[in-house]
């Protein structure tokens, strides 16, 4: 995959740490990131972490840029109604888009072709332009509607990557489990990393 911008949407599913860690890794890899955070995503972010970025898009962008000072000029944050953002048009789409974490509400909206906010519109653009769309769905249990929406989106070309970390590498912390999921996303984006050991890289299993 070429080194174009990556769109990252953080929605209101539990697992804000996944999105934050992915953002950090993308910036560390030298990638340009288009960041979008839903209103519910901001609420969950404040519940699951000690972070409370400003609500206004410009202030929030400055806040995130200060937090990731090593990545000047590569982080752009867009508000939910910022329809002039590059991600809103097929004439200027990002290289790929990740919704991490992805609510089942966002999942359903994308499956139905709805575009009530910028995240949904950006996902719709990725589908219609046949560009990579990765959905890190975080919900349990899953209803028949959720499963049907996943199947529908998978048939459209989206990659359904539920937040189900593995344990074969013997994680010792929550951060290890977060890194496992972020590593899988980075793999599918074609971005090199050394977050977790790969299967088959250690002792043989009986």
N, C-alpha and C positions, 0 to 999 in steps of 0.2 A: 504494500500500500504506500502511495506517495505521501510526502510530508505536508499535506494540506491541513487546514484547521479541523479540529475535532469539536463537535458540539456536545456539551455535557448538561443534562437536565437532572436536577435533584427534586424529586417530588415527595409527597407526604407519607410514603411508606416508612415503617421503621427500618433503620439501617442507614442513617445519615452518614455514619462513619465510612461506609463504602464509597459514597460519592466524594467525600472530602479527601480520602486517601487516593482515589483515582485522580482527582484534580491535581494533587501534589505530584503524583507520578508522571502525569502527562506534562506538567510544566518542567519537572526535572529532566524529562526526555527531550526538552527543547521544542515541544509542540505548542502551537497557538491554540487557545481554547476559547470557545464561545460558551459562556456559562449562563444557565437559566435556573432559577429556583422558584418553585411555585409557592403560593401563599401558605399552603399546608406544609410544604417542605421547610419553610422558615420556622413554623411552629415546632415541627419535630426536631429540627436542628437545635433549637434552644432547649428542648426537653432532653435530648440525648447527649448533648455536649455543653460545654461552658461558653459556646460561641453565640453571639447575638449580632449578626451583621445588620446594618441599617436597612430600612424598608425601601427607601428611594433607590432606584437603580444606579444612579450616578454615585451616590454616597456608598452604596454597597460595593460597586466596582472599585472605588478608592480603598475601601476597607480590605477587600480581598487582595488587591495589589500590594498593599502595605504588609499584609500577612505573608505574601509570597514575593518578597522584595527581590529575590534572585531571578525573577522572570519578568523584567520590565517590558511593557508593551505587548506581551503575548497573552494577556488575560483580558477578555472583554465580557462584561456582564450585561444582559438584556432583560428588561422588565416584561411582565406577562402581556402587556398591551403594546409593546414596542414593534409595531408591524413593519417598520422600515429596517429592521435588523436583517443581515444577510441571510439568516436561516429561514426567513419567511418566503423566499422565492427560489424556484428551481433554476433561475438564471445565475444564482450565486450560492449554491449549497455548500456546506462543509464536506470534507472528505468522508466523514462518518459521524454518526450520532449515537450517544449512549444515554439511556435513561436509567439512572442509578442513584437510589433505588427507584423502582417503578411501581406505582400504585396500581391496583386492579381497575381503578377509575380511569387512569391514563391509558391503561391497556384497552379498556372497553371503548374509549373515545377514539383511539387510533384504529381499532378494528372496525369501527363504524364510519371512519372518514370524517370525524368531527374536527373542528378547528376553532374552539371557543377561546383559546389563549395561544400564546406564542409557542409553548412547548408542543401542544397538539398540532399546530400548523407546521412546525419544524419537522415533526415526525411524519406528517402527511407528505411533506416535500420529499423526505428521504425515500418513502415508499414509492411515490410516483416517479421519482428519478432513478429508481433501482440502485440506490446507494446503501451502504451498510447501516443498519439500524439494530442496535443491541439493547434489549430490554431486560434489565436485572430485576425481575419481579420478586417482591417480598410480601408473601401472604401465606397464611395457613389456617385452617384447611382451605382447599380450593373448591369452589362450587362448579357445577356443570357449565355455568356461564363463563367463568374464568377460563376453564379448560377449552371451551369452544373458541373464545377470543384468542387464546394462545395459538390454537391450531390454525385459525383463520389468518393470523398475522404471520405465522411460520410459512404458510402457503404463499403469502405475499412476498416473502423473502426476508422478513425480519428474523433475527436470531433471538430465541428465547433462552435466557441464561439466568435461571432462578438463583436466588441467593442461598445456595446449598453448599457450604464449604465442606471439603473433605477432611479426613482425619488421619490418612495414611502416613503423613509426615510428622505426626505426633506434635500438634500445636501445643504451645505452653502458655499462650495468652490470647485474649480477644483480638489483639492486634495481629497475631499470626493468622487467625481465621479471616479477618478482614483482608489481609494481604493475599490469602489464597484466592478469594473471589476477584480481587483487583487484578491479580496475575492472569486469571482466565480471560478477563476483559482485554487486557493488554495483548495477550496472545492473539485474540481475534482481530485486534487492530493492527497487528504486525509490528508491535513496539517491543523491543528487547527489554528484558528485565532480569533481575535475580532475586525476586521477592521470596520465593519458596522453592524447595527442592522439587525436581520433576520426577514423575513416576519412572521407576527403573533405574534411577540414579544412585540408589542406596543398596543395602544388603538384599540378597534374594529372599523372597518370602517362601515359606514352606507351603 
